[in-house]
Structures are given as structure tokens and as C-alpha cells.
Amino acid sequence: MRFEKRIPLSTPTIHGEEMIYVKEAFDKNWIAPLGFNCDNFEAEMAAFMAEDEKDKYYCLALSSGTAAIHLAMKLAGLKAGDRVFCSDTTFAATVNPVSYEGGIQVFIDSEFDSWNMDPKALEKAFEKYPDTKIVALAHLYGSPAKMDEILEICEKYNAILIEDAAEALSATYKGRQCGTLGRYNIVSFNGNKIITSSGGGMLITADKKARDKALFWATQARENALWYQHEEIGYNYRMSNVVAGIGRGQLIHLEEHRALKEKIYRRYEQGFKGLPVKMNPYLEDTKPNFWLSCMLIDEGVDVSPIDIINKLNDANIEARPIWKPMHMQPVFKDNDFISANGNSVGEEIFKRGLCLPSDIKMTEAEQDAVIDIIKSFF
Ligand SMILES: *Cc1c(COP(=O)(O)O)cnc(C)c1O
């Protein structure tokens, strides 16, 4: 069996409103890295993030989630030679901006309950490097991390939390939106994320001054003068008004995308009943966005995720390994890695896990075919 058309992991799902906002940008000749779509997209995202009226957030639309993380690192005061405690199992974009500023990543292992940063390992890291002032945490595949425990540790050591919610937009922790839980927070609108602007990201913070400072850096650090006056190094990180139009059109459909993603997750969960596998987990009191459905093969079962990925690929179905932990990456071979008890949970998940097709345009029949192929291994 081979599908004529490839079944992808996750691709954009476009509805129609996107084009209305984009057309408006063209009609008004607002084809620039600023304009009404940027302003409105920021306001609409700020409203989405707020629980009620007294909850106020300030958003900054940027060219990528990675740019947002870079500016968050600068806002947090990262200086050359400083250590930053980072999620170990994540996409490289969470941790690369530390190097842009000359900082040093120390990788913190995952736990099995949510696959995110292990508070026990974080505590150990602070015992070893108590003067560390920044923690960069990602919510893997849209499942929120153990935020209460992690925030308590950050508070104890007077460290700033940067929340990378690139994969977790619309996921909630105890009713609060991911992207509002740290001091400086980011989301991504890259093409594979739950909603997309084709490419882009946003910085989210409750600190208006910080948002304004980030805007200053993102627009070439131009001082207030008639001529171009520069007292700091700047960046060209602003989101285009055209791109922001796509994002606005997508934001309308965010909850709908989340519901479809959850449906896919539940169908896998049901389909794998009785097999020695588990779905990617989530904590009580959290609502993941189910961005990617993943599975973990039970310990001691002689089935390799690579064989499953290859067989799915033969049927023209895309599947992928779990993000390879950062401490296993050659580029970070000299960085420290801290785990709770010496074993690496992230490495274990990488060896036994895989990401499954989670595209919301996938039909039930297509998903059943994926499930059948996986079942044939057990
Ligand atoms: C996608 C992603 C990013 C980067 O976002 P871009 O908009 O692609 O720069 C950062 N962190 C994580 C965890 C991601 O999945």
C-alpha cells in the first residue's frame, strides 16, 4: 500500500480570511515591516493571551520565533560568558540564541510525565551553578511543563524564566495560556506550527517597557533623532505587514485547529489500545494543544522507531524521530548536561519515540492506515 499523495507530519491549513487581510495590505500599499496588520495582530494576540480584563500582555510581532527568543535573552540581560539553563529535548532554536550573545547553554534533562524540563534536574543545576540568572524552557509538542515547580525554583534562585511556547500556542497550564507563564515569552508562526503566518514569531510579556525596548532593538536600534543615531547594536527583526495579515486570518481558526489536533491524538490513543506503546503524555490540570501526536514504545520491546518511520515512508507517510536532545548534538559537545539521577530521560525518549502524522487535513481513513501499519510491528 502506498498513498498517491504524501501524508505530511504537519502543514499549513489556510481558510480564506488570510487573503482578505493580505489584500487590504496591498490595497493600502502597506507593504512594509510595520503597519495596521502588525498592530492588530499584536492586539488580537494580547487579547487571546489574557484571561480577563485585568490581565494585560504586550506583544511584539517579529520575523521569527528565533528572533523573539534572541530578544528575550537580551531583555533578560544575557551577557557573554553567562550560563543559561535550557531544555535539553527541544528544537535547536530554543537554545541557539544563547550563543548569539556569547552565553553558555547548560542542558537540563526531561522527565517522563510531560517530556519537559525536569524540576529535579533544574534544582541540581542551580546547586552546581547558583549564580545562573536565566532559564529557557520549551513546552515540547504542545504539552505544558511542570510550571509551578519550575517557577518556584526560579524564584528561589532569583532567575528569569524565558518561556518558549513556539509549539504550545493555545495550550494552557491551570487555565493560563502558555506564552504568558514566564517573564519573557515567545510563540512561533512558522509553516509547520499550529497556526502560521508563513514565517514569524511573537514576543509576549506583561512588561510594557520591555516590549518597547525589544521593538527598539528589532528596528535597528535607532535613537530618537532627526538623523540616524545609534548607541546600541540593532537588528532587523520586525514582522512584515503582509505576513501579519496571514497570521491574523489564521488566529481566527486557532481553537478549531486545536480541537482537530486533539481529535487526531485521541484516535491514535484509541487505535494503539493494547499495544506496548504510549502517547506523548500531559499533566493533570493542563490542556495541551496536541500540535504533534507522538508515541513511545515501552521499555524492553524489540521494535525500533526507525523501522516504523521507514515503513511509513514506504507508504508515502511522513513520520520523524523525537527531537534529538541538545546534549547529544555535536555542536554542543562541550556543554554541561544535568539530569536528576545520572540517566538521560531525553535520550531514552529519543531512542524509543517517534512523531506521527498530525496534519489536520488528514482523513480518518488515512489515519487508520497509519495506525494499521504501526500495529503490524507488534
Ligand atoms: C519552531 C520552534 C522555534 C523557532 O521558531 P521559528 O519561528 O521557526 O524561528 C523555537 N522553538 C521551538 C521549540 C520550536 O519548535
The ligand as a MOL file (V3000), in Angstrom:
LIG
                    3D

  0  0  0     0  0            999 V3000
M  V30 BEGIN CTAB
M  V30 COUNTS 15 15 0 0 0
M  V30 BEGIN ATOM
M  V30 1 C 9.6560 26.2260 15.7220 0
M  V30 2 C 10.3320 26.3950 17.0050 0
M  V30 3 C 11.1020 27.5310 17.2760 0
M  V30 4 C 11.5120 28.5210 16.2370 0
M  V30 5 O 10.5380 29.2760 15.6980 0
M  V30 6 P 10.8030 29.9780 14.2740 0
M  V30 7 O 9.6140 30.8480 14.1120 0
M  V30 8 O 10.8550 28.8560 13.2740 0
M  V30 9 O 12.0810 30.7240 14.3490 0
M  V30 10 C 11.6290 27.6940 18.5480 0
M  V30 11 N 11.4290 26.7880 19.4910 0
M  V30 12 C 10.7300 25.6650 19.2760 0
M  V30 13 C 10.5340 24.6990 20.4060 0
M  V30 14 C 10.1730 25.4170 18.0210 0
M  V30 15 O 9.5040 24.2790 17.8010 0
M  V30 END ATOM
M  V30 BEGIN BOND
M  V30 1 1 1 2
M  V30 2 1 2 3
M  V30 3 2 2 14
M  V30 4 1 3 4
M  V30 5 2 3 10
M  V30 6 1 4 5
M  V30 7 1 5 6
M  V30 8 2 6 7
M  V30 9 1 6 8
M  V30 10 1 6 9
M  V30 11 1 10 11
M  V30 12 2 11 12
M  V30 13 1 12 13
M  V30 14 1 12 14
M  V30 15 1 14 15
M  V30 END BOND
M  V30 END CTAB
M  END
